[in-house]
Amino acid sequence: MGFRGDGAELFKSGLDEMNEKRGNKLYANFVPIVQSSGMGKSRLVDETAKLIFTVPFCFRSELDGRDMIRSLPVGTC
């Protein structure tokens, strides 16, 4: 199914606004995305990556039976 809605564009504009407010201050330039399973976090990152350079990665606890730190092929996190 194709991505519906303008969530990726809204997310990108929020990132743009955040970066404008940051100005020339050299802080870590990252955004954590935290939400329940199945809410579309990976899809949001994947769609946003079509608009701007993105380096996605995923941290998981050992309790879920998967690697704790792993690069994320989109849709697996």
N, C-alpha and C positions, 0 to 999 in steps of 0.2 A: 504494500500500500504506500502510495506517495505521501510525503509529509504535507499535512494540511495546517493552515493557519500561518500567522506571522510571528510565532514565538522566537524563531532564530533571529529575525530582524530586530525585534524588540530587545532581545538579549544583547545583540551587538550594539544597539544604540545605548543601552545601559552601560556596557563596557566602555564605549566611546566617551560617554559623559563622565564616568569614573576616572578615565585617563586624562580628560581635560582638567578636572578638578585637581588631579595630582600634580599637574604642571611639570616642572623640571626636577622635582624631588625624586630621588632614586630609591624607591621602595621596591620590594619584591612585586613583580607584576603577575599575580596569579589570582584566581577566583575559585574558592571551593564551592562545589555544588553538592549539597546534602539534602536528601529527600528519601522517602520510603521506596522500596522496590517497586518496579513497574510504573514509575511516574514519568518516564521519558528523559531521564538525565543523559543517557548515552546518545539518544536520538537528537536531543538539543545540541550537544557538543558536535555530533556528526554534521548536522545541518549548519551550525555556525562555522564549522571548519571549511565549508564551501565558500564562506564570505571573508574570512580572515585566517591568517596562519594560526594553527592550533596544535598544541602538544598534549593530547589527552593521556591520562594515566589513572589507575584505580588502586586504592588501598582497601584491603579486606582483612577481616579478622581471621585467625586460624580456625575458628569454629565452623566456618562454612565449608570446609573441606577443600578449598582451593588455595592457590598460592597467595601469600599475604600481600606482596607487592608484585604487580605485573603490568606490563604494557597492555593496553586495552585495544583489542580489535573491536571496533564499534559494535554495540549490541550485546557485549558479553558482561558488562558491569551492571 
